[in-house]
């Protein structure tokens, strides 16, 4: 397995974890707090910058708009 495959696998693991955590959280701040310790899983990808800028709020809005 090459390095890029490993990075992509870690990104997938991060988003899988995010989907589990988001349902447990009552607000966006709680979700961000729950996911911050796992941001290391995104190192080496452009996803780290994305989640730190707007990604968490986009995930939050997408998740809860699908629930309505």
Predicted model as a PDB file, atoms N, CA, C, CB and O in Angstrom, pLDDT in the B-factor column:
MODEL        1                                                                  
ATOM      1  N   UNK A   1       0.850  -1.175   0.000  1.00 56.00           N  
ATOM      2  CA  UNK A   1       0.000   0.000   0.000  1.00 56.00           C  
ATOM      3  C   UNK A   1       0.889   1.229   0.000  1.00 56.00           C  
ATOM      4  CB  UNK A   1      -0.964   0.003   1.218  1.00 56.00           C  
ATOM      5  O   UNK A   1       1.797   1.352   0.822  1.00 56.00           O  
ATOM      6  N   UNK A   2       0.623   2.137  -0.926  1.00 72.00           N  
ATOM      7  CA  UNK A   2       1.403   3.358  -1.007  1.00 72.00           C  
ATOM      8  C   UNK A   2       0.962   4.378   0.030  1.00 72.00           C  
ATOM      9  CB  UNK A   2       1.298   3.951  -2.391  1.00 72.00           C  
ATOM     10  O   UNK A   2      -0.073   4.227   0.679  1.00 72.00           O  
ATOM     11  N   UNK A   3       1.770   5.415   0.170  1.00 75.00           N  
ATOM     12  CA  UNK A   3       1.482   6.458   1.140  1.00 75.00           C  
ATOM     13  C   UNK A   3       0.159   7.151   0.840  1.00 75.00           C  
ATOM     14  CB  UNK A   3       2.608   7.474   1.164  1.00 75.00           C  
ATOM     15  O   UNK A   3      -0.600   7.460   1.760  1.00 75.00           O  
ATOM     16  N   UNK A   4      -0.128   7.399  -0.443  1.00 89.00           N  
ATOM     17  CA  UNK A   4      -1.382   8.083  -0.775  1.00 89.00           C  
ATOM     18  C   UNK A   4      -2.593   7.222  -0.421  1.00 89.00           C  
ATOM     19  CB  UNK A   4      -1.415   8.445  -2.267  1.00 89.00           C  
ATOM     20  O   UNK A   4      -3.622   7.752  -0.003  1.00 89.00           O  
ATOM     21  N   UNK A   5      -2.488   5.925  -0.579  1.00 93.00           N  
ATOM     22  CA  UNK A   5      -3.577   5.025  -0.188  1.00 93.00           C  
ATOM     23  C   UNK A   5      -3.796   5.081   1.316  1.00 93.00           C  
ATOM     24  CB  UNK A   5      -3.276   3.580  -0.628  1.00 93.00           C  
ATOM     25  O   UNK A   5      -4.936   5.072   1.780  1.00 93.00           O  
ATOM     26  N   UNK A   6      -2.718   5.137   2.073  1.00 93.00           N  
ATOM     27  CA  UNK A   6      -2.814   5.217   3.527  1.00 93.00           C  
ATOM     28  C   UNK A   6      -3.479   6.519   3.950  1.00 93.00           C  
ATOM     29  CB  UNK A   6      -1.425   5.098   4.166  1.00 93.00           C  
ATOM     30  O   UNK A   6      -4.333   6.527   4.836  1.00 93.00           O  
ATOM     31  N   UNK A   7      -3.086   7.622   3.313  1.00 93.00           N  
ATOM     32  CA  UNK A   7      -3.679   8.926   3.636  1.00 93.00           C  
ATOM     33  C   UNK A   7      -5.172   8.907   3.323  1.00 93.00           C  
ATOM     34  CB  UNK A   7      -2.975  10.066   2.847  1.00 93.00           C  
ATOM     35  O   UNK A   7      -5.978   9.370   4.130  1.00 93.00           O  
ATOM     36  N   UNK A   8      -5.544   8.382   2.172  1.00 94.00           N  
ATOM     37  CA  UNK A   8      -6.959   8.326   1.797  1.00 94.00           C  
ATOM     38  C   UNK A   8      -7.754   7.438   2.750  1.00 94.00           C  
ATOM     39  CB  UNK A   8      -7.107   7.816   0.363  1.00 94.00           C  
ATOM     40  O   UNK A   8      -8.898   7.748   3.082  1.00 94.00           O  
ATOM     41  N   UNK A   9      -7.155   6.343   3.185  1.00 95.00           N  
ATOM     42  CA  UNK A   9      -7.813   5.465   4.162  1.00 95.00           C  
ATOM     43  C   UNK A   9      -8.060   6.203   5.473  1.00 95.00           C  
ATOM     44  CB  UNK A   9      -6.964   4.206   4.418  1.00 95.00           C  
ATOM     45  O   UNK A   9      -9.121   6.065   6.081  1.00 95.00           O  
ATOM     46  N   UNK A  10      -7.080   6.981   5.901  1.00 96.00           N  
ATOM     47  CA  UNK A  10      -7.219   7.745   7.148  1.00 96.00           C  
ATOM     48  C   UNK A  10      -8.304   8.821   7.015  1.00 96.00           C  
ATOM     49  CB  UNK A  10      -5.870   8.395   7.531  1.00 96.00           C  
ATOM     50  O   UNK A  10      -9.058   9.067   7.957  1.00 96.00           O  
ATOM     51  N   UNK A  11      -8.378   9.453   5.855  1.00 97.00           N  
ATOM     52  CA  UNK A  11      -9.426  10.450   5.609  1.00 97.00           C  
ATOM     53  C   UNK A  11     -10.797   9.777   5.702  1.00 97.00           C  
ATOM     54  CB  UNK A  11      -9.239  11.126   4.210  1.00 97.00           C  
ATOM     55  O   UNK A  11     -11.713  10.313   6.326  1.00 97.00           O  
ATOM     56  N   UNK A  12     -10.934   8.608   5.085  1.00 97.00           N  
ATOM     57  CA  UNK A  12     -12.196   7.869   5.157  1.00 97.00           C  
ATOM     58  C   UNK A  12     -12.539   7.510   6.603  1.00 97.00           C  
ATOM     59  CB  UNK A  12     -12.119   6.594   4.299  1.00 97.00           C  
ATOM     60  O   UNK A  12     -13.695   7.615   7.013  1.00 97.00           O  
ATOM     61  N   UNK A  13     -11.547   7.091   7.366  1.00 98.00           N  
ATOM     62  CA  UNK A  13     -11.767   6.761   8.778  1.00 98.00           C  
ATOM     63  C   UNK A  13     -12.231   7.983   9.555  1.00 98.00           C  
ATOM     64  CB  UNK A  13     -10.487   6.194   9.404  1.00 98.00           C  
ATOM     65  O   UNK A  13     -13.111   7.878  10.409  1.00 98.00           O  
ATOM     66  N   UNK A  14     -11.651   9.130   9.271  1.00 98.00           N  
ATOM     67  CA  UNK A  14     -12.051  10.376   9.935  1.00 98.00           C  
ATOM     68  C   UNK A  14     -13.521  10.672   9.669  1.00 98.00           C  
ATOM     69  CB  UNK A  14     -11.177  11.553   9.459  1.00 98.00           C  
ATOM     70  O   UNK A  14     -14.275  10.966  10.596  1.00 98.00           O  
ATOM     71  N   UNK A  15     -13.929  10.596   8.404  1.00 97.00           N  
ATOM     72  CA  UNK A  15     -15.317  10.903   8.062  1.00 97.00           C  
ATOM     73  C   UNK A  15     -16.283   9.845   8.593  1.00 97.00           C  
ATOM     74  CB  UNK A  15     -15.467  11.027   6.553  1.00 97.00           C  
ATOM     75  O   UNK A  15     -17.414  10.178   8.948  1.00 97.00           O  
ATOM     76  N   UNK A  16     -15.871   8.599   8.654  1.00 97.00           N  
ATOM     77  CA  UNK A  16     -16.704   7.570   9.278  1.00 97.00           C  
ATOM     78  C   UNK A  16     -16.921   7.885  10.755  1.00 97.00           C  
ATOM     79  CB  UNK A  16     -16.058   6.177   9.116  1.00 97.00           C  
ATOM     80  O   UNK A  16     -18.037   7.771  11.263  1.00 97.00           O  
ATOM     81  N   UNK A  17     -15.860   8.278  11.435  1.00 98.00           N  
ATOM     82  CA  UNK A  17     -15.961   8.653  12.832  1.00 98.00           C  
ATOM     83  C   UNK A  17     -16.846   9.896  13.002  1.00 98.00           C  
ATOM     84  CB  UNK A  17     -14.565   8.904  13.414  1.00 98.00           C  
ATOM     85  O   UNK A  17     -17.654   9.969  13.929  1.00 98.00           O  
ATOM     86  N   UNK A  18     -16.687  10.855  12.113  1.00 97.00           N  
ATOM     87  CA  UNK A  18     -17.490  12.080  12.179  1.00 97.00           C  
ATOM     88  C   UNK A  18     -18.978  11.753  12.061  1.00 97.00           C  
ATOM     89  CB  UNK A  18     -17.071  13.064  11.065  1.00 97.00           C  
ATOM     90  O   UNK A  18     -19.800  12.345  12.761  1.00 97.00           O  
ATOM     91  N   UNK A  19     -19.323  10.825  11.190  1.00 95.00           N  
ATOM     92  CA  UNK A  19     -20.730  10.448  11.023  1.00 95.00           C  
ATOM     93  C   UNK A  19     -21.291   9.788  12.277  1.00 95.00           C  
ATOM     94  CB  UNK A  19     -20.885   9.508   9.834  1.00 95.00           C  
ATOM     95  O   UNK A  19     -22.480   9.923  12.567  1.00 95.00           O  
ATOM     96  N   UNK A  20     -20.463   9.089  13.010  1.00 96.00           N  
ATOM     97  CA  UNK A  20     -20.906   8.485  14.268  1.00 96.00           C  
ATOM     98  C   UNK A  20     -21.033   9.538  15.366  1.00 96.00           C  
ATOM     99  CB  UNK A  20     -19.931   7.384  14.706  1.00 96.00           C  
ATOM    100  O   UNK A  20     -21.997   9.535  16.130  1.00 96.00           O  
ATOM    101  N   UNK A  21     -20.063  10.427  15.437  1.00 97.00           N  
ATOM    102  CA  UNK A  21     -20.030  11.436  16.493  1.00 97.00           C  
ATOM    103  C   UNK A  21     -21.107  12.502  16.326  1.00 97.00           C  
ATOM    104  CB  UNK A  21     -18.674  12.092  16.530  1.00 97.00           C  
ATOM    105  O   UNK A  21     -21.671  12.976  17.312  1.00 97.00           O  
ATOM    106  N   UNK A  22     -21.389  12.874  15.097  1.00 96.00           N  
ATOM    107  CA  UNK A  22     -22.291  14.001  14.855  1.00 96.00           C  
ATOM    108  C   UNK A  22     -23.678  13.741  15.429  1.00 96.00           C  
ATOM    109  CB  UNK A  22     -22.394  14.285  13.360  1.00 96.00           C  
ATOM    110  O   UNK A  22     -24.336  14.668  15.900  1.00 96.00           O  
ATOM    111  N   UNK A  23     -24.122  12.506  15.396  1.00 93.00           N  
ATOM    112  CA  UNK A  23     -25.447  12.155  15.906  1.00 93.00           C  
ATOM    113  C   UNK A  23     -25.496  12.195  17.434  1.00 93.00           C  
ATOM    114  CB  UNK A  23     -25.848  10.770  15.411  1.00 93.00           C  
ATOM    115  O   UNK A  23     -26.574  12.276  18.022  1.00 93.00           O  
ATOM    116  N   UNK A  24     -24.335  12.139  18.069  1.00 95.00           N  
ATOM    117  CA  UNK A  24     -24.256  12.158  19.529  1.00 95.00           C  
ATOM    118  C   UNK A  24     -24.199  13.581  20.088  1.00 95.00           C  
ATOM    119  CB  UNK A  24     -23.037  11.376  19.992  1.00 95.00           C  
ATOM    120  O   UNK A  24     -24.331  13.779  21.296  1.00 95.00           O  
ATOM    121  N   UNK A  25     -24.006  14.558  19.226  1.00 96.00           N  
ATOM    122  CA  UNK A  25     -23.775  15.935  19.674  1.00 96.00           C  
ATOM    123  C   UNK A  25     -25.046  16.774  19.575  1.00 96.00           C  
ATOM    124  CB  UNK A  25     -22.656  16.581  18.849  1.00 96.00           C  
ATOM    125  O   UNK A  25     -25.872  16.581  18.682  1.00 96.00           O  
ATOM    126  N   UNK A  26     -25.180  17.702  20.505  1.00 95.00           N  
ATOM    127  CA  UNK A  26     -26.364  18.551  20.545  1.00 95.00           C  
ATOM    128  C   UNK A  26     -26.165  19.893  19.848  1.00 95.00           C  
ATOM    129  CB  UNK A  26     -26.766  18.784  21.969  1.00 95.00           C  
ATOM    130  O   UNK A  26     -27.137  20.595  19.566  1.00 95.00           O  
ATOM    131  N   UNK A  27     -24.920  20.254  19.569  1.00 96.00           N  
ATOM    132  CA  UNK A  27     -24.663  21.515  18.876  1.00 96.00           C  
ATOM    133  C   UNK A  27     -23.354  21.401  18.087  1.00 96.00           C  
ATOM    134  CB  UNK A  27     -24.600  22.703  19.887  1.00 96.00           C  
ATOM    135  O   UNK A  27     -22.567  20.476  18.287  1.00 96.00           O  
ATOM    136  N   UNK A  28     -23.148  22.349  17.203  1.00 97.00           N  
ATOM    137  CA  UNK A  28     -21.953  22.359  16.360  1.00 97.00           C  
ATOM    138  C   UNK A  28     -20.683  22.422  17.199  1.00 97.00           C  
ATOM    139  CB  UNK A  28     -21.997  23.539  15.392  1.00 97.00           C  
ATOM    140  O   UNK A  28     -19.722  21.707  16.917  1.00 97.00           O  
ATOM    141  N   UNK A  29     -20.667  23.260  18.217  1.00 97.00           N  
ATOM    142  CA  UNK A  29     -19.469  23.389  19.054  1.00 97.00           C  
ATOM    143  C   UNK A  29     -19.099  22.061  19.714  1.00 97.00           C  
ATOM    144  CB  UNK A  29     -19.685  24.459  20.127  1.00 97.00           C  
ATOM    145  O   UNK A  29     -17.919  21.725  19.818  1.00 97.00           O  
ATOM    146  N   UNK A  30     -20.087  21.322  20.151  1.00 98.00           N  
ATOM    147  CA  UNK A  30     -19.836  20.019  20.769  1.00 98.00           C  
ATOM    148  C   UNK A  30     -19.249  19.046  19.738  1.00 98.00           C  
ATOM    149  CB  UNK A  30     -21.146  19.442  21.374  1.00 98.00           C  
ATOM    150  O   UNK A  30     -18.352  18.266  20.056  1.00 98.00           O  
ATOM    151  N   UNK A  31     -19.753  19.097  18.521  1.00 97.00           N  
ATOM    152  CA  UNK A  31     -19.249  18.251  17.442  1.00 97.00           C  
ATOM    153  C   UNK A  31     -17.792  18.589  17.122  1.00 97.00           C  
ATOM    154  CB  UNK A  31     -20.120  18.410  16.186  1.00 97.00           C  
ATOM    155  O   UNK A  31     -16.957  17.692  16.999  1.00 97.00           O  
ATOM    156  N   UNK A  32     -17.493  19.868  16.988  1.00 97.00           N  
ATOM    157  CA  UNK A  32     -16.117  20.295  16.702  1.00 97.00           C  
ATOM    158  C   UNK A  32     -15.195  19.846  17.834  1.00 97.00           C  
ATOM    159  CB  UNK A  32     -16.042  21.842  16.516  1.00 97.00           C  
ATOM    160  O   UNK A  32     -14.108  19.329  17.574  1.00 97.00           O  
ATOM    161  N   UNK A  33     -15.613  20.037  19.079  1.00 98.00           N  
ATOM    162  CA  UNK A  33     -14.821  19.628  20.234  1.00 98.00           C  
ATOM    163  C   UNK A  33     -14.566  18.121  20.222  1.00 98.00           C  
ATOM    164  CB  UNK A  33     -15.528  20.034  21.532  1.00 98.00           C  
ATOM    165  O   UNK A  33     -13.479  17.674  20.587  1.00 98.00           O  
ATOM    166  N   UNK A  34     -15.553  17.346  19.807  1.00 98.00           N  
ATOM    167  CA  UNK A  34     -15.415  15.890  19.755  1.00 98.00           C  
ATOM    168  C   UNK A  34     -14.460  15.445  18.646  1.00 98.00           C  
ATOM    169  CB  UNK A  34     -16.779  15.242  19.550  1.00 98.00           C  
ATOM    170  O   UNK A  34     -13.794  14.417  18.772  1.00 98.00           O  
ATOM    171  N   UNK A  35     -14.394  16.215  17.566  1.00 98.00           N  
ATOM    172  CA  UNK A  35     -13.595  15.799  16.410  1.00 98.00           C  
ATOM    173  C   UNK A  35     -12.182  16.375  16.398  1.00 98.00           C  
ATOM    174  CB  UNK A  35     -14.296  16.199  15.150  1.00 98.00           C  
ATOM    175  O   UNK A  35     -11.303  15.800  15.756  1.00 98.00           O  
ATOM    176  N   UNK A  36     -11.938  17.470  17.073  1.00 97.00           N  
ATOM    177  CA  UNK A  36     -10.606  18.097  17.069  1.00 97.00           C  
ATOM    178  C   UNK A  36      -9.483  17.110  17.396  1.00 97.00           C  
ATOM    179  CB  UNK A  36     -10.574  19.243  18.066  1.00 97.00           C  
ATOM    180  O   UNK A  36      -8.451  17.138  16.725  1.00 97.00           O  
ATOM    181  N   UNK A  37      -9.639  16.244  18.395  1.00 98.00           N  
ATOM    182  CA  UNK A  37      -8.548  15.314  18.718  1.00 98.00           C  
ATOM    183  C   UNK A  37      -8.237  14.303  17.601  1.00 98.00           C  
ATOM    184  CB  UNK A  37      -8.892  14.563  19.979  1.00 98.00           C  
ATOM    185  O   UNK A  37      -7.218  13.614  17.643  1.00 98.00           O  
ATOM    186  N   UNK A  38      -9.116  14.228  16.620  1.00 98.00           N  
ATOM    187  CA  UNK A  38      -8.935  13.256  15.536  1.00 98.00           C  
ATOM    188  C   UNK A  38      -8.444  13.889  14.239  1.00 98.00           C  
ATOM    189  CB  UNK A  38     -10.233  12.535  15.275  1.00 98.00           C  
ATOM    190  O   UNK A  38      -8.294  13.201  13.229  1.00 98.00           O  
ATOM    191  N   UNK A  39      -8.195  15.193  14.264  1.00 97.00           N  
ATOM    192  CA  UNK A  39      -7.754  15.889  13.051  1.00 97.00           C  
ATOM    193  C   UNK A  39      -6.417  15.358  12.533  1.00 97.00           C  
ATOM    194  CB  UNK A  39      -7.640  17.383  13.321  1.00 97.00           C  
ATOM    195  O   UNK A  39      -6.116  15.507  11.349  1.00 97.00           O  
ATOM    196  N   UNK A  40      -5.622  14.747  13.391  1.00 97.00           N  
ATOM    197  CA  UNK A  40      -4.346  14.184  12.939  1.00 97.00           C  
ATOM    198  C   UNK A  40      -4.553  13.135  11.850  1.00 97.00           C  
ATOM    199  CB  UNK A  40      -3.591  13.566  14.119  1.00 97.00           C  
ATOM    200  O   UNK A  40      -3.637  12.853  11.078  1.00 97.00           O  
ATOM    201  N   UNK A  41      -5.746  12.560  11.785  1.00 97.00           N  
ATOM    202  CA  UNK A  41      -6.049  11.566  10.761  1.00 97.00           C  
ATOM    203  C   UNK A  41      -6.061  12.176   9.361  1.00 97.00           C  
ATOM    204  CB  UNK A  41      -7.390  10.910  11.051  1.00 97.00           C  
ATOM    205  O   UNK A  41      -6.004  11.455   8.366  1.00 97.00           O  
ATOM    206  N   UNK A  42      -6.133  13.491   9.287  1.00 97.00           N  
ATOM    207  CA  UNK A  42      -6.207  14.188   8.003  1.00 97.00           C  
ATOM    208  C   UNK A  42      -4.862  14.743   7.536  1.00 97.00           C  
ATOM    209  CB  UNK A  42      -7.200  15.310   8.098  1.00 97.00           C  
ATOM    210  O   UNK A  42      -4.772  15.328   6.457  1.00 97.00           O  
ATOM    211  N   UNK A  43      -3.832  14.564   8.333  1.00 95.00           N  
ATOM    212  CA  UNK A  43      -2.517  15.078   7.948  1.00 95.00           C  
ATOM    213  C   UNK A  43      -2.087  14.487   6.608  1.00 95.00           C  
ATOM    214  CB  UNK A  43      -1.468  14.759   9.036  1.00 95.00           C  
ATOM    215  O   UNK A  43      -2.235  13.289   6.366  1.00 95.00           O  
ATOM    216  N   UNK A  44      -1.560  15.335   5.757  1.00 93.00           N  
ATOM    217  CA  UNK A  44      -1.110  14.906   4.442  1.00 93.00           C  
ATOM    218  C   UNK A  44      -2.174  15.046   3.376  1.00 93.00           C  
ATOM    219  CB  UNK A  44      -0.653  13.492   4.500  1.00 93.00           C  
ATOM    220  O   UNK A  44      -1.921  14.772   2.202  1.00 93.00           O  
ATOM    221  N   UNK A  45      -3.373  15.475   3.776  1.00 94.00           N  
ATOM    222  CA  UNK A  45      -4.448  15.670   2.809  1.00 94.00           C  
ATOM    223  C   UNK A  45      -4.929  17.118   2.859  1.00 94.00           C  
ATOM    224  CB  UNK A  45      -5.621  14.695   3.086  1.00 94.00           C  
ATOM    225  O   UNK A  45      -4.637  17.849   3.805  1.00 94.00           O  
ATOM    226  N   UNK A  46      -5.656  17.513   1.848  1.00 92.00           N  
ATOM    227  CA  UNK A  46      -6.220  18.865   1.828  1.00 92.00           C  
ATOM    228  C   UNK A  46      -7.457  18.964   2.712  1.00 92.00           C  
ATOM    229  CB  UNK A  46      -6.568  19.275   0.396  1.00 92.00           C  
ATOM    230  O   UNK A  46      -7.962  20.062   2.949  1.00 92.00           O  
ATOM    231  N   UNK A  47      -7.945  17.842   3.197  1.00 95.00           N  
ATOM    232  CA  UNK A  47      -9.144  17.820   4.023  1.00 95.00           C  
ATOM    233  C   UNK A  47      -8.951  18.530   5.364  1.00 95.00           C  
ATOM    234  CB  UNK A  47      -9.571  16.395   4.261  1.00 95.00           C  
ATOM    235  O   UNK A  47      -9.909  19.063   5.923  1.00 95.00           O  
ATOM    236  N   UNK A  48      -7.740  18.542   5.877  1.00 94.00           N  
ATOM    237  CA  UNK A  48      -7.488  19.188   7.160  1.00 94.00           C  
ATOM    238  C   UNK A  48      -7.847  20.675   7.097  1.00 94.00           C  
ATOM    239  CB  UNK A  48      -6.015  19.010   7.569  1.00 94.00           C  
ATOM    240  O   UNK A  48      -8.544  21.189   7.972  1.00 94.00           O  
ATOM    241  N   UNK A  49      -7.375  21.347   6.075  1.00 95.00           N  
ATOM    242  CA  UNK A  49      -7.690  22.764   5.909  1.00 95.00           C  
ATOM    243  C   UNK A  49      -9.196  22.964   5.720  1.00 95.00           C  
ATOM    244  CB  UNK A  49      -6.918  23.350   4.710  1.00 95.00           C  
ATOM    245  O   UNK A  49      -9.780  23.903   6.262  1.00 95.00           O  
ATOM    246  N   UNK A  50      -9.804  22.085   4.958  1.00 95.00           N  
ATOM    247  CA  UNK A  50     -11.248  22.168   4.705  1.00 95.00           C  
ATOM    248  C   UNK A  50     -12.048  22.082   6.000  1.00 95.00           C  
ATOM    249  CB  UNK A  50     -11.687  21.053   3.749  1.00 95.00           C  
ATOM    250  O   UNK A  50     -12.901  22.932   6.253  1.00 95.00           O  
ATOM    251  N   UNK A  51     -11.784  21.067   6.827  1.00 96.00           N  
ATOM    252  CA  UNK A  51     -12.591  20.921   8.042  1.00 96.00           C  
ATOM    253  C   UNK A  51     -12.339  22.063   9.014  1.00 96.00           C  
ATOM    254  CB  UNK A  51     -12.293  19.585   8.723  1.00 96.00           C  
ATOM    255  O   UNK A  51     -13.251  22.472   9.732  1.00 96.00           O  
ATOM    256  N   UNK A  52     -11.125  22.580   9.047  1.00 93.00           N  
ATOM    257  CA  UNK A  52     -10.821  23.673   9.966  1.00 93.00           C  
ATOM    258  C   UNK A  52     -11.469  24.983   9.537  1.00 93.00           C  
ATOM    259  CB  UNK A  52      -9.322  23.856  10.075  1.00 93.00           C  
ATOM    260  O   UNK A  52     -11.735  25.845  10.375  1.00 93.00           O  
ATOM    261  N   UNK A  53     -11.724  25.141   8.255  1.00 94.00           N  
ATOM    262  CA  UNK A  53     -12.341  26.380   7.776  1.00 94.00           C  
ATOM    263  C   UNK A  53     -13.865  26.304   7.872  1.00 94.00           C  
ATOM    264  CB  UNK A  53     -11.915  26.664   6.324  1.00 94.00           C  
ATOM    265  O   UNK A  53     -14.467  27.006   8.685  1.00 94.00           O  
ATOM    266  N   UNK A  54     -14.485  25.475   7.064  1.00 95.00           N  
ATOM    267  CA  UNK A  54     -15.953  25.403   7.032  1.00 95.00           C  
ATOM    268  C   UNK A  54     -16.501  23.984   7.082  1.00 95.00           C  
ATOM    269  CB  UNK A  54     -16.461  26.075   5.796  1.00 95.00           C  
ATOM    270  O   UNK A  54     -17.713  23.781   7.146  1.00 95.00           O  
ATOM    271  N   UNK A  55     -15.621  23.025   7.053  1.00 96.00           N  
ATOM    272  CA  UNK A  55     -16.055  21.637   6.922  1.00 96.00           C  
ATOM    273  C   UNK A  55     -16.951  21.136   8.033  1.00 96.00           C  
ATOM    274  CB  UNK A  55     -14.882  20.771   6.845  1.00 96.00           C  
ATOM    275  O   UNK A  55     -17.934  20.441   7.778  1.00 96.00           O  
ATOM    276  N   UNK A  56     -16.617  21.485   9.270  1.00 97.00           N  
ATOM    277  CA  UNK A  56     -17.444  21.008  10.376  1.00 97.00           C  
ATOM    278  C   UNK A  56     -18.864  21.553  10.282  1.00 97.00           C  
ATOM    279  CB  UNK A  56     -16.819  21.404  11.715  1.00 97.00           C  
ATOM    280  O   UNK A  56     -19.830  20.814  10.468  1.00 97.00           O  
ATOM    281  N   UNK A  57     -18.990  22.835   9.994  1.00 97.00           N  
ATOM    282  CA  UNK A  57     -20.334  23.418   9.901  1.00 97.00           C  
ATOM    283  C   UNK A  57     -21.089  22.861   8.698  1.00 97.00           C  
ATOM    284  CB  UNK A  57     -20.250  24.952   9.805  1.00 97.00           C  
ATOM    285  O   UNK A  57     -22.303  22.669   8.774  1.00 97.00           O  
ATOM    286  N   UNK A  58     -20.400  22.599   7.595  1.00 97.00           N  
ATOM    287  CA  UNK A  58     -21.066  22.002   6.437  1.00 97.00           C  
ATOM    288  C   UNK A  58     -21.543  20.586   6.752  1.00 97.00           C  
ATOM    289  CB  UNK A  58     -20.123  21.985   5.225  1.00 97.00           C  
ATOM    290  O   UNK A  58     -22.658  20.208   6.391  1.00 97.00           O  
ATOM    291  N   UNK A  59     -20.694  19.798   7.430  1.00 96.00           N  
ATOM    292  CA  UNK A  59     -21.109  18.448   7.825  1.00 96.00           C  
ATOM    293  C   UNK A  59     -22.315  18.515   8.751  1.00 96.00           C  
ATOM    294  CB  UNK A  59     -19.949  17.698   8.513  1.00 96.00           C  
ATOM    295  O   UNK A  59     -23.263  17.744   8.606  1.00 96.00           O  
ATOM    296  N   UNK A  60     -22.274  19.448   9.709  1.00 97.00           N  
ATOM    297  CA  UNK A  60     -23.365  19.610  10.671  1.00 97.00           C  
ATOM    298  C   UNK A  60     -24.669  19.964   9.949  1.00 97.00           C  
ATOM    299  CB  UNK A  60     -23.013  20.700  11.708  1.00 97.00           C  
ATOM    300  O   UNK A  60     -25.704  19.338  10.179  1.00 97.00           O  
ATOM    301  N   UNK A  61     -24.607  20.958   9.088  1.00 96.00           N  
ATOM    302  CA  UNK A  61     -25.812  21.390   8.363  1.00 96.00           C  
ATOM    303  C   UNK A  61     -26.345  20.294   7.450  1.00 96.00           C  
ATOM    304  CB  UNK A  61     -25.515  22.644   7.539  1.00 96.00           C  
ATOM    305  O   UNK A  61     -27.556  20.080   7.391  1.00 96.00           O  
ATOM    306  N   UNK A  62     -25.468  19.601   6.743  1.00 95.00           N  
ATOM    307  CA  UNK A  62     -25.905  18.516   5.860  1.00 95.00           C  
ATOM    308  C   UNK A  62     -26.550  17.383   6.648  1.00 95.00           C  
ATOM    309  CB  UNK A  62     -24.723  17.980   5.052  1.00 95.00           C  
ATOM    310  O   UNK A  62     -27.580  16.842   6.245  1.00 95.00           O  
ATOM    311  N   UNK A  63     -25.943  17.033   7.761  1.00 94.00           N  
ATOM    312  CA  UNK A  63     -26.464  15.933   8.562  1.00 94.00           C  
ATOM    313  C   UNK A  63     -27.850  16.252   9.103  1.00 94.00           C  
ATOM    314  CB  UNK A  63     -25.516  15.618   9.710  1.00 94.00           C  
ATOM    315  O   UNK A  63     -28.774  15.450   8.974  1.00 94.00           O  
ATOM    316  N   UNK A  64     -27.990  17.427   9.710  1.00 90.00           N  
ATOM    317  CA  UNK A  64     -29.271  17.741  10.340  1.00 90.00           C  
ATOM    318  C   UNK A  64     -30.344  18.134   9.333  1.00 90.00           C  
ATOM    319  CB  UNK A  64     -29.090  18.853  11.340  1.00 90.00           C  
ATOM    320  O   UNK A  64     -31.529  17.952   9.611  1.00 90.00           O  
ATOM    321  N   UNK A  65     -29.973  18.661   8.183  1.00 92.00           N  
ATOM    322  CA  UNK A  65     -30.994  18.955   7.167  1.00 92.00           C  
ATOM    323  C   UNK A  65     -31.545  17.660   6.581  1.00 92.00           C  
ATOM    324  CB  UNK A  65     -30.411  19.844   6.043  1.00 92.00           C  
ATOM    325  O   UNK A  65     -32.698  17.622   6.153  1.00 92.00           O  
ATOM    326  N   UNK A  66     -30.746  16.608   6.553  1.00 88.00           N  
ATOM    327  CA  UNK A  66     -31.222  15.310   6.069  1.00 88.00           C  
ATOM    328  C   UNK A  66     -32.162  14.654   7.086  1.00 88.00           C  
ATOM    329  CB  UNK A  66     -30.029  14.381   5.774  1.00 88.00           C  
ATOM    330  O   UNK A  66     -32.989  13.821   6.717  1.00 88.00           O  
ATOM    331  N   UNK A  67     -32.039  15.023   8.349  1.00 79.00           N  
ATOM    332  CA  UNK A  67     -32.871  14.448   9.419  1.00 79.00           C  
ATOM    333  C   UNK A  67     -34.265  15.087   9.457  1.00 79.00           C  
ATOM    334  CB  UNK A  67     -32.181  14.627  10.782  1.00 79.00           C  
ATOM    335  O   UNK A  67     -35.203  14.510  10.006  1.00 79.00           O  
ATOM    336  N   UNK A  68     -34.387  16.262   8.877  1.00 72.00           N  
ATOM    337  CA  UNK A  68     -35.666  17.007   8.949  1.00 72.00           C  
ATOM    338  C   UNK A  68     -36.619  16.531   7.884  1.00 72.00           C  
ATOM    339  CB  UNK A  68     -35.434  18.521   8.797  1.00 72.00           C  
ATOM    340  O   UNK A  68     -37.738  17.036   7.787  1.00 72.00           O  
TER     341      UNK A  68                                                      
ENDMDL                                                                          
END                                                                             
